[in-house]
């Protein structure tokens, strides 16, 4: 079993999913059972999971926002110009 310091060090160094299976198992066990560092380290693990999934999704070349046509770009530029004119610069 790991100490809280060892768990925090392992998680802060990099992605826990790249650790060997046995080390990853005991690390997860410690995070589930420890009342002192469990909540923080669980959040760190969740953050690493989200980053990993985002990188995988980004690698598929998924376009999250649709491409704008020239007419739409011009409309947005005009709208931004009129809105920014309402607020004088200091």
N, C-alpha and C positions, 0 to 999 in steps of 0.2 A: 504494500500500500504506500502511496505517495504522501508526503507532507503537503500542507497548503502552499508553502513556498515553492516546492518542486512543481506542483500543478500550475501555479501562476507563471513560473518561469517557462515551462514547456509551452503554455498557451501563448505567451507573449512573444516567443521566438518565431513562431510561424504557424502554419496551418496544421491543426491537430490531425486532420485526415491523412496526412502524409507520414504519420508516426507508425512504427511497427504495431501489428495487431494486438499483442499482449500489452504493450505500453498504453495504447489507446483504450483498451478495455479497462485497465486499472485507473486510468485518468478519468474516464467517464464514471466509473464506480465511485471514485472519491468525490466527484462533483455532485453526484446524486445523494451521497450519504452525509457529506460534510455540511453542518449548519453554519459554519463560519464563513467559508468562501464559496459555497455552492451557488448562491444567487449571482454573484459577480462573475464567476467563471462560466456559469451557464450562459450568461449574456455574451461573454466573449466568444464562446463556442457558437452561439446562434449568429453572432455577427460574422464569424468566419464562414459559417454555412451560407449566409446570405451573399457574401462576397463571391464565394465559389460558384453559387448558382447564377449570379449575375454574369460572371465571367464566361460561364458555359453558354448562357443565353446570348451574350454579346458576340460570342465566337460564331454563332450561326448566321451572322450578318443580318440579323433581324432589324428592319427599319421601324423604329418605334413611332416616328412621326411621318406622316405622308409628305411627299414632295408638293410644294406649292407651284402653281402655274404663274406665269409672268403677271397676269392681270391681278391675281390675288396678292402677289408681292407688292405691286404698286398700291393697291388699296390699303394694305397694312402700313406701308411707309407713309401714306397720306394721313391715315388715322393717328399714327404715332406723332407726326408733325403737328397736327391740330391739338392733340392732347398735351404735348410738351409745350406748346405755345401758351396754354392756360396757366402754367406755372413758371413765373419769371425766375431767371437765374440770379443768384446773388453776386 
